[in-house]
Amino acid sequence: MTEAMIRKKAGMASVKDMPLLQDGPPPGGFAPVRFARRIPNTGPSAMAIFLTAFGVFSWGMYQVGVGNKKRRVIKEEKYAARRAILPMLQAEEDERFVKEWKKYLEEEARIMKDVPGWKVGESVYNSGKWMPPATGELRPDVW
């Protein structure tokens, strides 16, 4: 588009011939602009934030204490149940041990029948005390 079409004039000899089309402020002027720092005066105070944080922390520590007490009660209950059934478990293990010990003595007698002076079931260490076998040889189901 040419200047002639925009300004509705045939042409201009100089820039000075252009009419002034300039934006200005609205009547009554612009509204004042606030440029000062805006510090909010709403919201909780520092003391309120501190007390809230302290309260939440205290409540959490109380809940930890309650959980510790519950866990201690459950642990004691579990140990009490184990103590209650321990004699039965020990009796079953003793019965199993006696049965395996008899098999072990029969096997020892069969193997050592040709050795003169061998006493079946006698300890080779001669300590005078009975001790259960520590090698696990009477637990074929485990090995």
Number of C-alpha atoms within 10 A of each C-alpha: 5 8 12 11 10 8 11 9 10 8 13 11 7 7 7 8 9 13 8 7 6 5 6 7 7 8 6 6 8 8 7 6 6 7 6 6 6 7 6 6 7 6 8 9 10 9 9 11 12 12 12 12 12 12 12 12 12 12 12 12 12 12 12 12 12 12 12 12 12 12 12 12 12 12 12 12 12 12 11 12 11 12 11 11 10 12 11 11 12 11 11 11 12 12 12 13 15 12 12 16 17 12 13 16 14 14 13 15 16 11 10 14 13 9 9 7 8 12 13 15 13 10 12 7 7 8 8 7 8 9 8 10 9 7 7 10 13 19 11 8 6 7 7
